[in-house]
Amino acid sequence: EILGPVTDALALASSTGDYKAFRAEYHGTFRRPIFCDCRETVPAAFGIVRLAKGDPWQAVMLGANFGRDTDTIACMAGAICGGLAGIDAPVAGKVARHSASGLDFQRKPAKALV
């Protein structure tokens, strides 16, 4: 039940190629009665990953401004892009600057996962 909407959102992101156009059409097509429905948020996150071209910082910014369940969408899109880009991505300096107190605490268990 999630694969179809994800595939459709990726196609929409590719066909619009533009964040504002994607957002407008997405909200007109994919909305669910409950804004935190994963059938709405997960496809949005994948569409944003495509529009952000894998850039974690851009994905978080787009997701945070998407509307509806923005924190969930931004978190998923940023995490997917971060996983693809890795710790050496250009965004690493921004992460260190914004969360220096928690970064070391999170780095050890994160490295243990990979």
Biopython code that builds the backbone (N, CA, C, O; Angstrom):
import numpy as np
from Bio.PDB.StructureBuilder import StructureBuilder

atoms = [
    (1, "GLU", "N", (0.812, -1.200, 0.000)),
    (1, "GLU", "CA", (0.000, 0.000, 0.000)),
    (1, "GLU", "C", (0.857, 1.267, 0.000)),
    (1, "GLU", "O", (0.333, 2.359, -0.221)),
    (2, "ILE", "N", (2.164, 1.141, 0.244)),
    (2, "ILE", "CA", (3.031, 2.320, 0.266)),
    (2, "ILE", "C", (3.866, 2.426, -1.011)),
    (2, "ILE", "O", (4.252, 3.529, -1.400)),
    (3, "LEU", "N", (4.149, 1.310, -1.661)),
    (3, "LEU", "CA", (5.001, 1.322, -2.847)),
    (3, "LEU", "C", (4.398, 2.156, -3.976)),
    (3, "LEU", "O", (5.109, 2.929, -4.618)),
    (4, "GLY", "N", (3.122, 2.012, -4.218)),
    (4, "GLY", "CA", (2.465, 2.768, -5.290)),
    (4, "GLY", "C", (2.574, 4.274, -5.087)),
    (4, "GLY", "O", (3.010, 4.983, -5.994)),
    (5, "PRO", "N", (2.181, 4.786, -3.899)),
    (5, "PRO", "CA", (2.317, 6.232, -3.676)),
    (5, "PRO", "C", (3.761, 6.730, -3.726)),
    (5, "PRO", "O", (4.005, 7.843, -4.192)),
    (6, "VAL", "N", (4.723, 5.932, -3.258)),
    (6, "VAL", "CA", (6.127, 6.343, -3.337)),
    (6, "VAL", "C", (6.548, 6.446, -4.801)),
    (6, "VAL", "O", (7.174, 7.426, -5.205)),
    (7, "THR", "N", (6.208, 5.445, -5.582)),
    (7, "THR", "CA", (6.527, 5.454, -7.011)),
    (7, "THR", "C", (5.891, 6.654, -7.701)),
    (7, "THR", "O", (6.529, 7.316, -8.519)),
    (8, "ASP", "N", (4.632, 6.933, -7.368)),
    (8, "ASP", "CA", (3.938, 8.076, -7.963)),
    (8, "ASP", "C", (4.563, 9.403, -7.547)),
    (8, "ASP", "O", (4.667, 10.316, -8.365)),
    (9, "ALA", "N", (4.978, 9.521, -6.296)),
    (9, "ALA", "CA", (5.612, 10.757, -5.814)),
    (9, "ALA", "C", (6.965, 10.968, -6.480)),
    (9, "ALA", "O", (7.312, 12.098, -6.825)),
    (10, "LEU", "N", (7.729, 9.905, -6.664)),
    (10, "LEU", "CA", (9.008, 10.017, -7.365)),
    (10, "LEU", "C", (8.795, 10.459, -8.808)),
    (10, "LEU", "O", (9.546, 11.287, -9.325)),
    (11, "ALA", "N", (7.768, 9.905, -9.458)),
    (11, "ALA", "CA", (7.456, 10.304, -10.836)),
    (11, "ALA", "C", (7.031, 11.769, -10.885)),
    (11, "ALA", "O", (7.419, 12.501, -11.796)),
    (12, "LEU", "N", (6.238, 12.194, -9.910)),
    (12, "LEU", "CA", (5.798, 13.586, -9.852)),
    (12, "LEU", "C", (6.985, 14.522, -9.647)),
    (12, "LEU", "O", (7.073, 15.564, -10.297)),
    (13, "ALA", "N", (7.888, 14.162, -8.756)),
    (13, "ALA", "CA", (9.080, 14.984, -8.526)),
    (13, "ALA", "C", (9.915, 15.091, -9.792)),
    (13, "ALA", "O", (10.435, 16.161, -10.106)),
    (14, "SER", "N", (10.044, 13.996, -10.514)),
    (14, "SER", "CA", (10.809, 14.010, -11.760)),
    (14, "SER", "C", (10.115, 14.843, -12.832)),
    (14, "SER", "O", (10.765, 15.600, -13.553)),
    (15, "SER", "N", (8.800, 14.703, -12.936)),
    (15, "SER", "CA", (8.088, 15.412, -14.005)),
    (15, "SER", "C", (7.982, 16.912, -13.740)),
    (15, "SER", "O", (8.029, 17.706, -14.679)),
    (16, "THR", "N", (7.841, 17.310, -12.472)),
    (16, "THR", "CA", (7.769, 18.746, -12.182)),
    (16, "THR", "C", (9.161, 19.339, -12.138)),
    (16, "THR", "O", (9.391, 20.425, -12.669)),
    (17, "GLY", "N", (10.099, 18.635, -11.506)),
    (17, "GLY", "CA", (11.460, 19.131, -11.386)),
    (17, "GLY", "C", (11.590, 20.411, -10.579)),
    (17, "GLY", "O", (12.663, 21.012, -10.526)),
    (18, "ASP", "N", (10.515, 20.823, -9.960)),
    (18, "ASP", "CA", (10.473, 22.099, -9.247)),
    (18, "ASP", "C", (9.756, 21.896, -7.921)),
    (18, "ASP", "O", (8.680, 21.301, -7.875)),
    (19, "TYR", "N", (10.352, 22.389, -6.849)),
    (19, "TYR", "CA", (9.807, 22.186, -5.516)),
    (19, "TYR", "C", (8.399, 22.751, -5.363)),
    (19, "TYR", "O", (7.506, 22.053, -4.882)),
    (20, "LYS", "N", (8.188, 23.989, -5.761)),
    (20, "LYS", "CA", (6.868, 24.613, -5.573)),
    (20, "LYS", "C", (5.787, 23.908, -6.385)),
    (20, "LYS", "O", (4.674, 23.705, -5.901)),
    (21, "ALA", "N", (6.113, 23.541, -7.608)),
    (21, "ALA", "CA", (5.148, 22.813, -8.439)),
    (21, "ALA", "C", (4.870, 21.433, -7.846)),
    (21, "ALA", "O", (3.722, 20.989, -7.799)),
    (22, "PHE", "N", (5.924, 20.764, -7.398)),
    (22, "PHE", "CA", (5.754, 19.447, -6.775)),
    (22, "PHE", "C", (4.867, 19.560, -5.539)),
    (22, "PHE", "O", (3.923, 18.786, -5.377)),
    (23, "ARG", "N", (5.166, 20.518, -4.671)),
    (23, "ARG", "CA", (4.403, 20.692, -3.432)),
    (23, "ARG", "C", (2.929, 20.954, -3.720)),
    (23, "ARG", "O", (2.061, 20.346, -3.095)),
    (24, "ALA", "N", (2.641, 21.841, -4.650)),
    (24, "ALA", "CA", (1.252, 22.177, -4.966)),
    (24, "ALA", "C", (0.495, 20.962, -5.502)),
    (24, "ALA", "O", (-0.620, 20.671, -5.069)),
    (25, "GLU", "N", (1.114, 20.265, -6.444)),
    (25, "GLU", "CA", (0.438, 19.106, -7.029)),
    (25, "GLU", "C", (0.352, 17.951, -6.033)),
    (25, "GLU", "O", (-0.639, 17.222, -6.003)),
    (26, "TYR", "N", (1.388, 17.791, -5.223)),
    (26, "TYR", "CA", (1.390, 16.726, -4.223)),
    (26, "TYR", "C", (0.229, 16.912, -3.240)),
    (26, "TYR", "O", (-0.523, 15.976, -2.969)),
    (27, "HIS", "N", (0.099, 18.115, -2.721)),
    (27, "HIS", "CA", (-0.969, 18.371, -1.745)),
    (27, "HIS", "C", (-2.351, 18.234, -2.374)),
    (27, "HIS", "O", (-3.317, 17.918, -1.679)),
    (28, "GLY", "N", (-2.456, 18.464, -3.651)),
    (28, "GLY", "CA", (-3.743, 18.295, -4.329)),
    (28, "GLY", "C", (-4.080, 16.846, -4.638)),
    (28, "GLY", "O", (-5.235, 16.521, -4.913)),
    (29, "THR", "N", (-3.083, 15.978, -4.594)),
    (29, "THR", "CA", (-3.276, 14.580, -5.008)),
    (29, "THR", "C", (-3.115, 13.567, -3.877)),
    (29, "THR", "O", (-3.876, 12.601, -3.811)),
    (30, "PHE", "N", (-2.152, 13.761, -2.993)),
    (30, "PHE", "CA", (-1.742, 12.726, -2.048)),
    (30, "PHE", "C", (-2.286, 12.883, -0.628)),
    (30, "PHE", "O", (-2.068, 12.002, 0.204)),
    (31, "ARG", "N", (-2.966, 13.944, -0.337)),
    (31, "ARG", "CA", (-3.400, 14.186, 1.044)),
    (31, "ARG", "C", (-4.318, 13.084, 1.559)),
    (31, "ARG", "O", (-5.139, 12.533, 0.826)),
    (32, "ARG", "N", (-4.153, 12.786, 2.832)),
    (32, "ARG", "CA", (-4.977, 11.818, 3.558)),
    (32, "ARG", "C", (-5.753, 12.569, 4.633)),
    (32, "ARG", "O", (-5.378, 13.685, 4.992)),
    (33, "PRO", "N", (-6.828, 11.979, 5.153)),
    (33, "PRO", "CA", (-7.607, 12.672, 6.196)),
    (33, "PRO", "C", (-6.783, 13.020, 7.443)),
    (33, "PRO", "O", (-7.013, 14.049, 8.078)),
    (34, "ILE", "N", (-5.831, 12.160, 7.784)),
    (34, "ILE", "CA", (-4.974, 12.393, 8.947)),
    (34, "ILE", "C", (-3.596, 12.792, 8.408)),
    (34, "ILE", "O", (-2.977, 12.042, 7.654)),
    (35, "PHE", "N", (-3.126, 13.968, 8.798)),
    (35, "PHE", "CA", (-1.907, 14.513, 8.202)),
    (35, "PHE", "C", (-0.651, 13.701, 8.484)),
    (35, "PHE", "O", (0.328, 13.817, 7.747)),
    (36, "CYS", "N", (-0.653, 12.883, 9.531)),
    (36, "CYS", "CA", (0.550, 12.099, 9.848)),
    (36, "CYS", "C", (0.475, 10.674, 9.293)),
    (36, "CYS", "O", (1.237, 9.806, 9.719)),
    (37, "ASP", "N", (-0.417, 10.432, 8.367)),
    (37, "ASP", "CA", (-0.557, 9.121, 7.730)),
    (37, "ASP", "C", (0.708, 8.830, 6.918)),
    (37, "ASP", "O", (1.118, 9.647, 6.094)),
    (38, "CYS", "N", (1.314, 7.686, 7.147)),
    (38, "CYS", "CA", (2.564, 7.358, 6.447)),
    (38, "CYS", "C", (2.361, 7.271, 4.943)),
    (38, "CYS", "O", (3.320, 7.415, 4.185)),
    (39, "ARG", "N", (1.136, 7.039, 4.498)),
    (39, "ARG", "CA", (0.869, 7.001, 3.054)),
    (39, "ARG", "C", (0.906, 8.400, 2.441)),
    (39, "ARG", "O", (0.875, 8.556, 1.220)),
    (40, "GLU", "N", (0.971, 9.413, 3.304)),
    (40, "GLU", "CA", (1.163, 10.796, 2.844)),
    (40, "GLU", "C", (2.603, 11.255, 3.079)),
    (40, "GLU", "O", (3.204, 11.880, 2.206)),
    (41, "THR", "N", (3.154, 10.949, 4.246)),
    (41, "THR", "CA", (4.467, 11.487, 4.600)),
    (41, "THR", "C", (5.634, 10.773, 3.913)),
    (41, "THR", "O", (6.583, 11.425, 3.478)),
    (42, "VAL", "N", (5.575, 9.453, 3.813)),
    (42, "VAL", "CA", (6.694, 8.704, 3.223)),
    (42, "VAL", "C", (6.866, 9.043, 1.741)),
    (42, "VAL", "O", (7.990, 9.316, 1.319)),
    (43, "PRO", "N", (5.808, 9.039, 0.938)),
    (43, "PRO", "CA", (5.996, 9.438, -0.459)),
    (43, "PRO", "C", (6.515, 10.877, -0.597)),
    (43, "PRO", "O", (7.335, 11.160, -1.471)),
    (44, "ALA", "N", (6.041, 11.775, 0.258)),
    (44, "ALA", "CA", (6.527, 13.159, 0.222)),
    (44, "ALA", "C", (8.029, 13.194, 0.477)),
    (44, "ALA", "O", (8.764, 13.895, -0.218)),
    (45, "ALA", "N", (8.479, 12.445, 1.462)),
    (45, "ALA", "CA", (9.908, 12.416, 1.785)),
    (45, "ALA", "C", (10.731, 11.922, 0.598)),
    (45, "ALA", "O", (11.769, 12.507, 0.285)),
    (46, "PHE", "N", (10.291, 10.870, -0.058)),
    (46, "PHE", "CA", (11.037, 10.356, -1.208)),
    (46, "PHE", "C", (11.033, 11.343, -2.371)),
    (46, "PHE", "O", (12.045, 11.494, -3.056)),
    (47, "GLY", "N", (9.918, 12.010, -2.599)),
    (47, "GLY", "CA", (9.877, 13.037, -3.636)),
    (47, "GLY", "C", (10.849, 14.156, -3.343)),
    (47, "GLY", "O", (11.517, 14.655, -4.249)),
    (48, "ILE", "N", (10.936, 14.552, -2.096)),
    (48, "ILE", "CA", (11.856, 15.615, -1.695)),
    (48, "ILE", "C", (13.305, 15.159, -1.835)),
    (48, "ILE", "O", (14.162, 15.951, -2.226)),
    (49, "VAL", "N", (13.590, 13.913, -1.525)),
    (49, "VAL", "CA", (14.944, 13.386, -1.731)),
    (49, "VAL", "C", (15.346, 13.554, -3.197)),
    (49, "VAL", "O", (16.465, 13.963, -3.505)),
    (50, "ARG", "N", (14.423, 13.236, -4.081)),
    (50, "ARG", "CA", (14.722, 13.377, -5.512)),
    (50, "ARG", "C", (14.935, 14.844, -5.881)),
    (50, "ARG", "O", (15.876, 15.168, -6.606)),
    (51, "LEU", "N", (14.079, 15.724, -5.394)),
    (51, "LEU", "CA", (14.211, 17.147, -5.713)),
    (51, "LEU", "C", (15.477, 17.753, -5.110)),
    (51, "LEU", "O", (16.079, 18.653, -5.695)),
    (52, "ALA", "N", (15.878, 17.257, -3.938)),
    (52, "ALA", "CA", (17.092, 17.759, -3.276)),
    (52, "ALA", "C", (18.359, 17.170, -3.877)),
    (52, "ALA", "O", (19.466, 17.570, -3.515)),
    (53, "LYS", "N", (18.202, 16.222, -4.791)),
    (53, "LYS", "CA", (19.337, 15.569, -5.461)),
    (53, "LYS", "C", (20.323, 14.972, -4.460)),
    (53, "LYS", "O", (21.536, 14.992, -4.666)),
    (54, "GLY", "N", (19.764, 14.438, -3.363)),
    (54, "GLY", "CA", (20.593, 13.765, -2.372)),
    (54, "GLY", "C", (21.284, 14.667, -1.378)),
    (54, "GLY", "O", (22.037, 14.175, -0.538)),
    (55, "ASP", "N", (21.060, 15.972, -1.436)),
    (55, "ASP", "CA", (21.700, 16.914, -0.519)),
    (55, "ASP", "C", (20.931, 16.929, 0.804)),
    (55, "ASP", "O", (19.781, 17.366, 0.835)),
    (56, "PRO", "N", (21.543, 16.461, 1.898)),
    (56, "PRO", "CA", (20.822, 16.370, 3.168)),
    (56, "PRO", "C", (20.284, 17.718, 3.665)),
    (56, "PRO", "O", (19.145, 17.798, 4.124)),
    (57, "TRP", "N", (21.084, 18.754, 3.576)),
    (57, "TRP", "CA", (20.648, 20.059, 4.074)),
    (57, "TRP", "C", (19.459, 20.579, 3.263)),
    (57, "TRP", "O", (18.483, 21.073, 3.826)),
    (58, "GLN", "N", (19.551, 20.463, 1.945)),
    (58, "GLN", "CA", (18.464, 20.900, 1.068)),
    (58, "GLN", "C", (17.200, 20.092, 1.343)),
    (58, "GLN", "O", (16.101, 20.646, 1.355)),
    (59, "ALA", "N", (17.346, 18.799, 1.563)),
    (59, "ALA", "CA", (16.187, 17.947, 1.837)),
    (59, "ALA", "C", (15.484, 18.372, 3.120)),
    (59, "ALA", "O", (14.254, 18.415, 3.167)),
    (60, "VAL", "N", (16.244, 18.682, 4.153)),
    (60, "VAL", "CA", (15.650, 19.115, 5.418)),
    (60, "VAL", "C", (14.942, 20.460, 5.229)),
    (60, "VAL", "O", (13.841, 20.659, 5.742)),
    (61, "MET", "N", (15.564, 21.371, 4.503)),
    (61, "MET", "CA", (14.936, 22.683, 4.276)),
    (61, "MET", "C", (13.637, 22.550, 3.482)),
    (61, "MET", "O", (12.633, 23.177, 3.820)),
    (62, "LEU", "N", (13.659, 21.739, 2.435)),
    (62, "LEU", "CA", (12.448, 21.541, 1.638)),
    (62, "LEU", "C", (11.370, 20.848, 2.462)),
    (62, "LEU", "O", (10.208, 21.254, 2.440)),
    (63, "GLY", "N", (11.753, 19.810, 3.181)),
    (63, "GLY", "CA", (10.789, 19.080, 4.004)),
    (63, "GLY", "C", (10.178, 19.929, 5.099)),
    (63, "GLY", "O", (8.986, 19.817, 5.384)),
    (64, "ALA", "N", (10.988, 20.779, 5.717)),
    (64, "ALA", "CA", (10.498, 21.628, 6.804)),
    (64, "ALA", "C", (9.499, 22.667, 6.309)),
    (64, "ALA", "O", (8.698, 23.183, 7.088)),
    (65, "ASN", "N", (9.544, 22.968, 5.039)),
    (65, "ASN", "CA", (8.640, 23.964, 4.461)),
    (65, "ASN", "C", (7.541, 23.348, 3.612)),
    (65, "ASN", "O", (6.823, 24.068, 2.918)),
    (66, "PHE", "N", (7.398, 22.040, 3.654)),
    (66, "PHE", "CA", (6.468, 21.333, 2.773)),
    (66, "PHE", "C", (5.011, 21.496, 3.179)),
    (66, "PHE", "O", (4.120, 21.495, 2.330)),
    (67, "GLY", "N", (4.774, 21.633, 4.465)),
    (67, "GLY", "CA", (3.393, 21.704, 4.941)),
    (67, "GLY", "C", (2.942, 20.380, 5.529)),
    (67, "GLY", "O", (3.513, 19.322, 5.263)),
    (68, "ARG", "N", (1.886, 20.477, 6.345)),
    (68, "ARG", "CA", (1.314, 19.320, 7.031)),
    (68, "ARG", "C", (2.317, 18.760, 8.052)),
    (68, "ARG", "O", (2.736, 19.501, 8.942)),
    (69, "ASP", "N", (2.711, 17.504, 7.961)),
    (69, "ASP", "CA", (3.589, 16.875, 8.959)),
    (69, "ASP", "C", (5.055, 17.141, 8.612)),
    (69, "ASP", "O", (5.813, 16.219, 8.310)),
    (70, "THR", "N", (5.436, 18.412, 8.660)),
    (70, "THR", "CA", (6.738, 18.835, 8.158)),
    (70, "THR", "C", (7.916, 18.232, 8.906)),
    (70, "THR", "O", (8.926, 17.891, 8.292)),
    (71, "ASP", "N", (7.803, 18.095, 10.219)),
    (71, "ASP", "CA", (8.941, 17.564, 10.963)),
    (71, "ASP", "C", (9.233, 16.118, 10.573)),
    (71, "ASP", "O", (10.395, 15.729, 10.460)),
    (72, "THR", "N", (8.203, 15.332, 10.371)),
    (72, "THR", "CA", (8.377, 13.939, 9.967)),
    (72, "THR", "C", (8.956, 13.857, 8.559)),
    (72, "THR", "O", (9.896, 13.103, 8.310)),
    (73, "ILE", "N", (8.392, 14.635, 7.645)),
    (73, "ILE", "CA", (8.852, 14.615, 6.255)),
    (73, "ILE", "C", (10.305, 15.072, 6.167)),
    (73, "ILE", "O", (11.114, 14.434, 5.492)),
    (74, "ALA", "N", (10.644, 16.166, 6.838)),
    (74, "ALA", "CA", (12.008, 16.685, 6.802)),
    (74, "ALA", "C", (12.987, 15.695, 7.419)),
    (74, "ALA", "O", (14.089, 15.506, 6.905)),
    (75, "CYS", "N", (12.595, 15.074, 8.503)),
    (75, "CYS", "CA", (13.461, 14.108, 9.179)),
    (75, "CYS", "C", (13.755, 12.906, 8.275)),
    (75, "CYS", "O", (14.903, 12.481, 8.144)),
    (76, "MET", "N", (12.707, 12.369, 7.657)),
    (76, "MET", "CA", (12.910, 11.213, 6.779)),
    (76, "MET", "C", (13.749, 11.577, 5.563)),
    (76, "MET", "O", (14.685, 10.856, 5.220)),
    (77, "ALA", "N", (13.427, 12.685, 4.909)),
    (77, "ALA", "CA", (14.165, 13.088, 3.707)),
    (77, "ALA", "C", (15.631, 13.372, 4.043)),
    (77, "ALA", "O", (16.532, 12.946, 3.320)),
    (78, "GLY", "N", (15.863, 14.089, 5.135)),
    (78, "GLY", "CA", (17.231, 14.385, 5.550)),
    (78, "GLY", "C", (18.009, 13.138, 5.917)),
    (78, "GLY", "O", (19.192, 13.019, 5.596)),
    (79, "ALA", "N", (17.349, 12.211, 6.586)),
    (79, "ALA", "CA", (18.017, 10.963, 6.980)),
    (79, "ALA", "C", (18.374, 10.110, 5.766)),
    (79, "ALA", "O", (19.459, 9.530, 5.713)),
    (80, "ILE", "N", (17.479, 10.031, 4.805)),
    (80, "ILE", "CA", (17.767, 9.258, 3.591)),
    (80, "ILE", "C", (18.955, 9.880, 2.862)),
    (80, "ILE", "O", (19.890, 9.178, 2.476)),
    (81, "CYS", "N", (18.913, 11.199, 2.674)),
    (81, "CYS", "CA", (20.017, 11.879, 1.983)),
    (81, "CYS", "C", (21.317, 11.773, 2.776)),
    (81, "CYS", "O", (22.386, 11.574, 2.199)),
    (82, "GLY", "N", (21.224, 11.905, 4.094)),
    (82, "GLY", "CA", (22.408, 11.771, 4.928)),
    (82, "GLY", "C", (23.014, 10.384, 4.832)),
    (82, "GLY", "O", (24.236, 10.235, 4.786)),
    (83, "GLY", "N", (22.170, 9.376, 4.801)),
    (83, "GLY", "CA", (22.652, 8.011, 4.647)),
    (83, "GLY", "C", (23.331, 7.793, 3.307)),
    (83, "GLY", "O", (24.324, 7.072, 3.214)),
    (84, "LEU", "N", (22.789, 8.419, 2.270)),
    (84, "LEU", "CA", (23.392, 8.298, 0.940)),
    (84, "LEU", "C", (24.690, 9.092, 0.825)),
    (84, "LEU", "O", (25.645, 8.644, 0.191)),
    (85, "ALA", "N", (24.720, 10.276, 1.442)),
    (85, "ALA", "CA", (25.876, 11.166, 1.311)),
    (85, "ALA", "C", (27.013, 10.796, 2.250)),
    (85, "ALA", "O", (28.181, 10.977, 1.909)),
    (86, "GLY", "N", (26.688, 10.284, 3.419)),
    (86, "GLY", "CA", (27.704, 9.928, 4.394)),
    (86, "GLY", "C", (28.159, 11.111, 5.235)),
    (86, "GLY", "O", (27.759, 12.249, 4.988)),
    (87, "ILE", "N", (28.982, 10.844, 6.209)),
    (87, "ILE", "CA", (29.425, 11.853, 7.177)),
    (87, "ILE", "C", (30.348, 12.886, 6.555)),
    (87, "ILE", "O", (30.486, 13.984, 7.095)),
    (88, "ASP", "N", (30.978, 12.570, 5.447)),
    (88, "ASP", "CA", (31.910, 13.511, 4.824)),
    (88, "ASP", "C", (31.218, 14.477, 3.860)),
    (88, "ASP", "O", (31.887, 15.260, 3.185)),
    (89, "ALA", "N", (29.917, 14.431, 3.792)),
    (89, "ALA", "CA", (29.173, 15.329, 2.907)),
    (89, "ALA", "C", (29.396, 16.781, 3.326)),
    (89, "ALA", "O", (29.724, 17.044, 4.482)),
    (90, "PRO", "N", (29.222, 17.721, 2.404)),
    (90, "PRO", "CA", (29.390, 19.139, 2.738)),
    (90, "PRO", "C", (28.544, 19.595, 3.922)),
    (90, "PRO", "O", (28.882, 20.578, 4.582)),
    (91, "VAL", "N", (27.470, 18.905, 4.190)),
    (91, "VAL", "CA", (26.596, 19.281, 5.304)),
    (91, "VAL", "C", (27.208, 18.934, 6.659)),
    (91, "VAL", "O", (26.717, 19.405, 7.685)),
    (92, "ALA", "N", (28.254, 18.133, 6.689)),
    (92, "ALA", "CA", (28.845, 17.712, 7.959)),
    (92, "ALA", "C", (29.240, 18.904, 8.815)),
    (92, "ALA", "O", (29.044, 18.874, 10.030)),
    (93, "GLY", "N", (29.787, 19.945, 8.220)),
    (93, "GLY", "CA", (30.161, 21.145, 8.973)),
    (93, "GLY", "C", (28.964, 21.833, 9.592)),
    (93, "GLY", "O", (29.059, 22.357, 10.702)),
    (94, "LYS", "N", (27.830, 21.842, 8.888)),
    (94, "LYS", "CA", (26.610, 22.446, 9.417)),
    (94, "LYS", "C", (26.080, 21.634, 10.590)),
    (94, "LYS", "O", (25.624, 22.194, 11.587)),
    (95, "VAL", "N", (26.141, 20.322, 10.469)),
    (95, "VAL", "CA", (25.677, 19.465, 11.562)),
    (95, "VAL", "C", (26.528, 19.696, 12.794)),
    (95, "VAL", "O", (26.000, 19.846, 13.895)),
    (96, "ALA", "N", (27.846, 19.727, 12.619)),
    (96, "ALA", "CA", (28.748, 19.939, 13.750)),
    (96, "ALA", "C", (28.495, 21.297, 14.396)),
    (96, "ALA", "O", (28.540, 21.419, 15.620)),
    (97, "ARG", "N", (28.235, 22.301, 13.595)),
    (97, "ARG", "CA", (28.010, 23.643, 14.104)),
    (97, "ARG", "C", (26.697, 23.734, 14.877)),
    (97, "ARG", "O", (26.612, 24.478, 15.854)),
    (98, "HIS", "N", (25.682, 22.999, 14.462)),
    (98, "HIS", "CA", (24.372, 23.099, 15.090)),
    (98, "HIS", "C", (24.140, 22.125, 16.230)),
    (98, "HIS", "O", (23.243, 22.336, 17.047)),
    (99, "SER", "N", (24.921, 21.078, 16.300)),
    (99, "SER", "CA", (24.663, 20.092, 17.351)),
    (99, "SER", "C", (25.960, 19.549, 17.954)),
    (99, "SER", "O", (26.085, 18.348, 18.192)),
    (100, "ALA", "N", (26.901, 20.423, 18.193)),
    (100, "ALA", "CA", (28.199, 19.994, 18.705)),
    (100, "ALA", "C", (28.070, 19.206, 20.000)),
    (100, "ALA", "O", (28.822, 18.255, 20.216)),
    (101, "SER", "N", (27.141, 19.577, 20.858)),
    (101, "SER", "CA", (27.023, 18.889, 22.139)),
    (101, "SER", "C", (26.532, 17.458, 21.985)),
    (101, "SER", "O", (26.894, 16.603, 22.793)),
    (102, "GLY", "N", (25.721, 17.171, 20.976)),
    (102, "GLY", "CA", (25.178, 15.832, 20.817)),
    (102, "GLY", "C", (25.866, 14.988, 19.777)),
    (102, "GLY", "O", (25.619, 13.785, 19.691)),
    (103, "LEU", "N", (26.731, 15.598, 18.981)),
    (103, "LEU", "CA", (27.323, 14.877, 17.868)),
    (103, "LEU", "C", (28.195, 13.714, 18.322)),
    (103, "LEU", "O", (28.066, 12.613, 17.786)),
    (104, "ASP", "N", (29.078, 13.923, 19.291)),
    (104, "ASP", "CA", (29.942, 12.837, 19.753)),
    (104, "ASP", "C", (29.135, 11.713, 20.391)),
    (104, "ASP", "O", (29.454, 10.536, 20.226)),
    (105, "PHE", "N", (28.098, 12.083, 21.113)),
    (105, "PHE", "CA", (27.230, 11.097, 21.743)),
    (105, "PHE", "C", (26.560, 10.217, 20.686)),
    (105, "PHE", "O", (26.354, 9.025, 20.916)),
    (106, "GLN", "N", (26.223, 10.788, 19.540)),
    (106, "GLN", "CA", (25.532, 10.059, 18.479)),
    (106, "GLN", "C", (26.497, 9.338, 17.540)),
    (106, "GLN", "O", (26.124, 8.336, 16.930)),
    (107, "ARG", "N", (27.712, 9.822, 17.414)),
    (107, "ARG", "CA", (28.667, 9.268, 16.453)),
    (107, "ARG", "C", (29.037, 7.822, 16.782)),
    (107, "ARG", "O", (29.080, 6.982, 15.883)),
    (108, "LYS", "N", (29.301, 7.521, 18.046)),
    (108, "LYS", "CA", (29.746, 6.167, 18.433)),
    (108, "LYS", "C", (28.695, 5.105, 18.090)),
    (108, "LYS", "O", (29.030, 4.127, 17.423)),
    (109, "PRO", "N", (27.426, 5.262, 18.524)),
    (109, "PRO", "CA", (26.451, 4.227, 18.150)),
    (109, "PRO", "C", (26.182, 4.198, 16.638)),
    (109, "PRO", "O", (25.886, 3.137, 16.088)),
    (110, "ALA", "N", (26.282, 5.344, 15.968)),
    (110, "ALA", "CA", (26.073, 5.367, 14.523)),
    (110, "ALA", "C", (27.150, 4.555, 13.814)),
    (110, "ALA", "O", (26.854, 3.794, 12.894)),
    (111, "LYS", "N", (28.401, 4.718, 14.242)),
    (111, "LYS", "CA", (29.501, 3.950, 13.625)),
    (111, "LYS", "C", (29.362, 2.453, 13.911)),
    (111, "LYS", "O", (29.751, 1.618, 13.094)),
    (112, "ALA", "N", (28.809, 2.129, 15.068)),
    (112, "ALA", "CA", (28.636, 0.715, 15.421)),
    (112, "ALA", "C", (27.602, 0.040, 14.509)),
    (112, "ALA", "O", (27.612, -1.181, 14.353)),
    (113, "LEU", "N", (26.716, 0.835, 13.913)),
    (113, "LEU", "CA", (25.687, 0.271, 13.033)),
    (113, "LEU", "C", (26.239, -0.109, 11.653)),
    (113, "LEU", "O", (25.674, -0.954, 10.959)),
    (114, "VAL", "N", (27.348, 0.528, 11.270)),
    (114, "VAL", "CA", (27.865, 0.268, 9.915)),
    (114, "VAL", "C", (29.160, -0.455, 9.893)),
    (114, "VAL", "O", (29.695, -0.731, 8.820)),
]
sb = StructureBuilder()
sb.init_structure("model")
sb.init_model(0)
sb.init_chain("A")
sb.init_seg("    ")
for serial, (resi, resn, name, xyz) in enumerate(atoms, 1):
    if name == "N":
        sb.init_residue(resn, " ", resi, " ")
    sb.init_atom(name, np.array(xyz, "f"), 0.0, 1.0, " ", f" {name:<3s}", serial, name[0])
structure = sb.get_structure()
